[in-house]
Amino acid sequence: MSKHINPHQARRNFLKMSAAITAMVMTGGAASWLRAAELPHVTDSDATAKMLGYVEDATTTKDARYKTGSQCANCQLYAGNSTGYGPCQLFPGKSVSANGWCSAYMPKK
């Protein structure tokens, strides 16, 4: 049994995907996502990390502002995957742990 593909739906899907890719490339989103794996990780010695109380494992922070479940992966400033490391707006040119946390945490809406 073969599956019939509606040409109108296929065209719509193609146009949606093309628009999304174009927007991503125009804003530099694709480039930052592709380079995220190459970015050096933020270290404890980083001045901004110290100022913000950044930790690679959110559950290890001693900061009273930390709320259970808060981590970089679900922060508005984080642009990476939900696992591993990814770029954060607060640390240009570096990546942070998806499991990390800092005092600038803002939950995604």
C-alpha positions as CSV (number, residue, x, y, z in Angstrom):
1,M,0.0,0.0,0.0
2,S,1.6,3.3,-1.0
3,K,1.0,6.6,0.8
4,H,-0.4,9.4,-1.4
5,I,1.3,12.7,-0.7
6,N,-0.8,15.8,-1.2
7,P,1.2,18.2,-3.5
8,H,-0.4,21.2,-1.9
9,Q,0.6,20.1,1.6
10,A,4.1,19.1,0.4
11,R,4.5,22.6,-1.1
12,R,3.3,24.3,2.1
13,N,5.7,22.2,4.2
14,F,8.6,23.1,1.8
15,L,7.8,26.8,2.0
16,K,7.5,26.8,5.9
17,M,10.8,25.0,6.2
18,S,12.5,27.4,3.7
19,A,11.2,30.4,5.6
20,A,12.4,29.0,8.9
21,I,15.9,28.2,7.5
22,T,16.1,31.6,5.9
23,A,15.2,33.4,9.1
24,M,17.7,31.3,11.1
25,V,20.5,32.1,8.6
26,M,19.6,35.8,8.5
27,T,19.7,36.1,12.3
28,G,22.9,34.0,12.6
29,G,21.0,31.4,14.6
30,A,22.2,28.5,12.4
31,A,25.8,29.6,12.7
32,S,25.7,29.9,16.5
33,W,23.9,26.6,16.8
34,L,26.5,24.8,14.6
35,R,29.4,26.4,16.4
36,A,28.1,25.7,19.9
37,A,30.0,22.5,20.2
38,E,33.2,24.3,19.4
39,L,32.8,27.0,22.0
40,P,35.0,26.8,25.2
41,H,33.1,26.0,28.4
42,V,32.7,28.7,31.0
43,T,35.0,28.0,33.9
44,D,34.9,28.8,37.6
45,S,37.7,31.3,37.1
46,D,35.6,33.4,34.6
47,A,34.9,36.8,36.1
48,T,31.3,36.9,34.8
49,A,30.7,33.4,36.1
50,K,32.0,34.4,39.6
51,M,29.8,37.6,39.6
52,L,26.7,35.6,38.7
53,G,27.4,32.6,40.8
54,Y,27.4,30.2,37.8
55,V,27.7,26.5,38.6
56,E,27.8,23.7,36.1
57,D,25.4,21.6,38.2
58,A,22.5,23.7,39.4
59,T,21.9,21.3,42.3
60,T,25.3,22.2,43.8
61,T,24.6,26.0,44.2
62,K,24.5,27.4,47.7
63,D,22.7,30.6,46.4
64,A,19.4,31.1,48.3
65,R,17.8,32.5,45.0
66,Y,18.0,29.0,43.4
67,K,14.7,27.2,43.0
68,T,14.5,23.5,42.4
69,G,14.2,22.7,38.6
70,S,15.8,26.0,37.5
71,Q,18.7,25.3,35.1
72,C,20.2,26.8,32.0
73,A,18.3,24.4,29.7
74,N,15.0,26.1,30.7
75,C,16.4,29.7,30.9
76,Q,15.4,32.4,28.3
77,L,19.1,33.3,27.9
78,Y,20.2,29.8,26.9
79,A,20.2,28.9,23.2
80,G,21.5,25.3,23.4
81,N,20.0,21.8,23.6
82,S,18.5,20.5,26.7
83,T,21.6,18.3,27.3
84,G,25.3,19.0,27.0
85,Y,26.6,22.6,26.6
86,G,25.3,25.5,24.6
87,P,25.6,29.3,24.1
88,C,24.3,31.8,26.6
89,Q,23.7,35.5,26.0
90,L,25.6,36.3,29.2
91,F,28.8,34.5,28.1
92,P,29.5,35.5,24.5
93,G,31.9,33.2,22.8
94,K,31.6,30.5,25.5
95,S,29.2,27.7,26.3
96,V,27.5,26.8,29.6
97,S,26.1,23.5,30.8
98,A,22.5,22.8,30.2
99,N,22.4,21.5,33.8
100,G,24.0,24.8,35.1
101,W,22.5,27.8,36.9
102,C,23.4,31.4,37.6
103,S,21.7,34.2,39.5
104,A,20.5,35.8,36.2
105,Y,18.2,32.8,35.5
106,M,14.9,33.7,33.8
107,P,12.5,30.9,33.1
108,K,11.3,30.4,29.5
109,K,7.8,31.5,29.0
